[in-house]
């Protein structure tokens, strides 16, 4: 397997929330051209938007990084969306606990519905972003916390490459 | 309520036959979270005061909605659920099949309140 053989992009942000939607449109086009599947592109664009918006919103220093990797695995593509920021200990703990709870639930859609019900009256933050990525974007989510409050959140999935995508790669 | 005219989101609320029509155009993201919440609070107040039977929400030109704005819809629907049954009104979402996130997100709202929420797929 060649790493990122289908493409990658990496972007750095200062505190500019208005750029998140600009990035969603940009990466949506990137996914379209790489994977040639509008439904997959839509799911991945949603996940990218949610992760990046959270990374920017909850960054202690207003900075955030986004990296997207698309690599081939036989007739499948592996897509990894990674955000990195400096989070408060409280926010990092919240994300870790949420992901642990989410991964302990056997059905992403039932878990999502449960989170929707529980958070209907919540006033601080939606509490829905990670569950939305897990259920609507059909992606596995993980988090790593490192030195200096660095928090890395990864959403990843495998998708089957269709004929058009294989053709772009020169395989079909 | 006066129309919302920001660079990223436009919203209009109109009275229609026995109900209200809410039309959202553009992008509902981090920049307009409070605006969407206030809009839906106002819509709920108008709907209950006017004893309407249905509120239509036209999302056919809504390019994207983030989870914070989506949550405002969840809160609104839960407020309708908490009304006495005789005071509850239905919420009909008009979606665009070409905007693919809408199918999954609106399906989640429909599962949350199947008795109140209807999804209508209709391209422009």
Interface residues (C-beta under 8 A of the other chain):
Chain A: X17 X18 X20 X21 X24 X38 X39 X42 X43 X45 X46 X49 X50 X53 X56 X57 X109 X112 X113 X116 X117 X119 X120 X121 X122 X125 X126 X127 X128 X129 X132 X135 X136
Chain B: X8 X27 X29 X30 X31 X64 X66 X67 X68 X70 X71 X74 X75 X77 X78 X100 X101 X104 X105 X108 X111 X112
